[in-house]
Amino acid sequence: LEQAQGAVHQRRSDPIPPGRYRAVVVDGIYLRYRRRAGRPARQGVLLVAVGVRDGGSFDVLDWRAAPGETIEDYEALLTHLWERGLEQVDLIVSDGAEAVVSAAQVVYPSARHQLCLAHWFRNLEALTPRLPWFRRRKFRREFWWIWEAESEAQARQWARRFSARWRWGAPEMVEKFQQEIERVLAFFAFPSRWRHRLRTTNLGEGWFRHLRRYLSRFPGCRDAEHSEQVLGCFLLAAEQAHR
């Protein structure tokens, strides 16, 4: 970790050329710090910001250890990106945490917000009644098919049909679906060949999932600073493995 810190610090300090990234995907990854004598294990979170370029390629831009997903910590994460040169982005993608939305309105007031479809789907599915497996599969297929539409107008049309089909079988789900659909349509403003990168926080072949899996196998971080070091080393190792 000590040998890699120079490279990690340089990466988190390098200027970001204006206009390089169209969108920023933000997610929080929870972990536990090791217990010590006289101190129980504690929970922390790593806030991670990933920049998405035109074409769908992406880079992990920065991260921040925090006790929780607060407005102040998200604002500090985004402000550091702004100070490095990322003064404008078109879209902020998150899991719907209001802290992200509030922080983005301060740092990037002109950016649109995209609610992660995967998180939204899980919340909607929890509102459906107990269904036989074939009905559950039908529900999932119909939901995800909406977001394969060629345009926002077509997605809205398919969404209306989806609501009509499930209105009587899952009224609570349909009500929430209709109330929040405006929060999930922003990604349609981007080119169809790579906008799938922007509809969830599971970016880049599940980069976040790989990181969570790695952290779950790690013996545990000592504290917030140590967790930032571990993430930096994981990132460097992953990039070297793909060279």
C-alpha positions in Angstrom: 0.0 0.0 0.0 2.8 2.4 0.9 4.5 1.9 -2.5 1.4 2.5 -4.4 0.3 5.6 -2.6 2.3 7.9 -4.8 0.6 6.7 -8.0 -2.8 6.8 -6.3 -2.3 10.3 -5.0 -1.1 11.5 -8.4 -4.2 9.9 -10.1 -6.6 11.7 -7.7 -4.8 15.1 -8.2 -4.3 15.2 -12.0 -6.3 17.9 -13.8 -9.3 16.8 -15.7 -9.5 18.3 -19.2 -12.7 20.2 -19.8 -15.4 18.3 -21.7 -13.7 14.9 -21.4 -16.6 13.4 -19.5 -20.3 13.7 -20.4 -21.6 12.0 -17.2 -20.6 11.0 -13.7 -21.9 7.9 -12.1 -21.8 8.0 -8.3 -22.3 5.1 -5.9 -21.7 4.3 -2.2 -20.0 1.0 -1.2 -20.5 0.0 2.4 -17.9 -1.8 4.4 -16.9 -2.5 8.0 -13.7 -1.3 9.7 -11.8 -3.8 11.9 -12.5 -4.0 15.6 -9.7 -3.1 17.9 -9.1 -3.5 21.6 -11.7 -1.4 23.4 -13.5 -0.5 20.1 -16.1 -2.5 18.3 -16.3 -2.9 14.5 -17.7 0.1 12.8 -19.4 0.7 9.5 -18.2 3.1 6.8 -18.9 3.9 3.2 -16.7 4.6 0.2 -18.3 7.2 -2.2 -17.0 6.6 -5.7 -17.3 8.8 -8.8 -16.9 7.3 -12.3 -16.6 9.6 -15.3 -18.2 8.4 -18.6 -16.8 9.7 -21.9 -18.5 10.0 -25.3 -18.6 6.5 -26.6 -19.2 4.8 -23.2 -15.6 4.4 -22.0 -15.1 5.3 -18.4 -12.5 6.2 -15.7 -12.7 6.0 -12.0 -12.1 9.7 -11.1 -12.1 9.9 -7.3 -13.4 8.4 -4.1 -14.0 9.5 -0.6 -14.4 7.5 2.7 -17.2 8.8 4.9 -19.2 7.6 7.9 -22.4 7.7 5.8 -24.0 8.9 2.6 -24.4 12.6 3.6 -25.0 15.7 1.5 -21.7 17.2 2.8 -19.6 14.2 1.8 -21.1 13.9 -1.6 -20.7 17.6 -2.1 -17.0 17.3 -1.1 -16.5 14.5 -3.6 -18.1 16.4 -6.5 -16.4 19.6 -5.5 -13.0 18.0 -5.8 -13.9 16.9 -9.3 -14.9 20.5 -10.1 -11.7 21.9 -8.7 -9.7 19.5 -10.9 -11.3 20.9 -14.0 -14.6 19.0 -14.4 -16.6 22.1 -14.3 -19.6 20.8 -16.3 -21.3 17.5 -16.9 -24.6 16.6 -18.6 -25.8 13.8 -16.3 -25.4 12.5 -12.8 -26.3 8.9 -12.3 -27.0 7.5 -8.8 -29.1 5.0 -6.9 -31.6 7.7 -5.9 -30.1 8.8 -2.6 -31.4 12.3 -2.0 -28.0 13.3 -0.7 -26.5 12.8 -4.2 -29.3 14.8 -5.8 -28.9 17.7 -3.3 -25.1 17.7 -3.7 -25.3 17.7 -7.5 -27.7 20.6 -7.5 -25.0 22.6 -5.7 -21.9 21.6 -7.7 -23.5 20.8 -11.1 -26.9 22.7 -11.1 -27.3 22.3 -14.9 -26.8 18.5 -14.9 -29.8 16.2 -15.2 -30.2 13.3 -12.8 -30.7 9.6 -13.8 -32.1 7.2 -11.2 -30.4 3.8 -11.4 -32.9 1.5 -13.1 -31.6 -1.6 -11.2 -32.2 0.0 -7.8 -35.6 1.4 -8.9 -36.6 -2.1 -10.2 -35.9 -3.7 -6.9 -38.0 -1.1 -5.1 -40.9 -1.6 -7.5 -40.6 -5.4 -7.3 -40.9 -5.3 -3.5 -44.4 -3.7 -4.0 -45.7 -6.5 -6.1 -47.7 -9.3 -4.5 -46.4 -12.8 -4.3 -46.5 -14.1 -7.9 -46.0 -17.6 -9.4 -42.5 -17.9 -10.9 -43.8 -17.5 -14.5 -45.7 -14.3 -13.6 -42.6 -13.0 -11.8 -40.5 -13.7 -14.9 -43.1 -12.0 -17.1 -43.1 -8.9 -14.9 -39.3 -8.7 -15.0 -39.1 -9.1 -18.8 -41.8 -6.6 -19.5 -40.1 -4.0 -17.2 -36.6 -4.3 -18.7 -38.0 -4.4 -22.2 -39.2 -0.8 -21.8 -35.7 0.5 -21.6 -34.7 -1.1 -24.8 -36.8 1.5 -26.7 -35.2 3.5 -29.4 -36.4 6.8 -28.0 -37.9 8.4 -25.0 -41.2 8.7 -26.7 -41.3 5.0 -27.4 -40.3 4.2 -23.9 -43.1 6.3 -22.5 -45.6 4.5 -24.8 -44.3 1.1 -23.7 -44.4 2.3 -20.0 -48.1 3.2 -20.4 -48.8 -0.3 -21.7 -46.9 -1.8 -18.8 -48.9 0.2 -16.3 -52.2 -0.8 -17.9 -51.3 -4.5 -17.9 -50.2 -4.5 -14.2 -52.6 -1.9 -12.8 -55.0 -4.5 -11.3 -52.4 -7.1 -10.3 -50.0 -4.7 -8.6 -51.6 -1.4 -8.0 -49.0 -0.1 -5.5 -46.2 -0.9 -7.8 -47.9 0.9 -10.7 -48.6 4.0 -8.7 -45.0 4.3 -7.7 -43.9 3.5 -11.3 -46.0 6.4 -12.6 -44.9 8.8 -9.9 -41.2 8.2 -10.5 -40.8 7.5 -14.2 -39.6 11.0 -14.9 -36.5 10.3 -12.9 -35.3 7.4 -15.1 -35.6 8.8 -18.6 -32.6 11.2 -18.8 -30.3 8.6 -20.4 -32.4 8.6 -23.6 -30.8 11.9 -24.4 -27.5 10.2 -25.2 -26.5 8.1 -28.3 -28.2 4.7 -28.4 -24.9 2.8 -28.9 -23.6 3.6 -25.4 -26.4 5.1 -23.4 -26.9 1.7 -21.6 -23.8 2.7 -19.6 -25.9 5.5 -18.0 -29.1 3.8 -17.0 -27.7 2.0 -13.9 -24.8 2.4 -11.5 -23.5 -1.0 -12.5 -21.0 0.6 -14.9 -18.3 -1.0 -17.0 -18.7 -4.8 -16.8 -19.9 -4.5 -13.3 -16.9 -2.6 -12.0 -18.7 -1.7 -8.8 -19.7 -5.4 -8.3 -16.1 -6.5 -8.7 -15.0 -4.0 -6.1 -17.7 -5.1 -3.7 -16.7 -8.7 -4.1 -13.0 -7.8 -3.5 -13.8 -5.8 -0.4 -16.0 -8.7 0.9 -12.9 -11.0 0.7 -10.5 -8.5 2.2 -9.8 -9.1 5.9 -11.1 -5.6 6.7 -10.0 -2.0 6.6 -8.5 -0.4 9.7 -10.1 3.0 9.2 -11.4 5.4 6.6 -7.9 6.3 5.3 -7.0 2.7 5.0 -10.2 2.0 3.0 -9.2 4.7 0.5 -5.8 3.2 0.1 -7.3 -0.3 -0.5 -9.6 1.1 -3.2 -6.7 2.9 -4.9 -4.6 -0.3 -5.0 -7.5 -2.3 -6.3 -7.9 0.2 -9.1 -4.2 0.2 -10.1 -4.1 -3.6 -10.1 -7.3 -3.9 -12.2 -5.8 -1.5 -14.8 -2.5 -3.3 -15.0 -4.3 -6.6 -15.5 -6.1 -5.2 -18.6 -3.0 -3.8 -20.2 
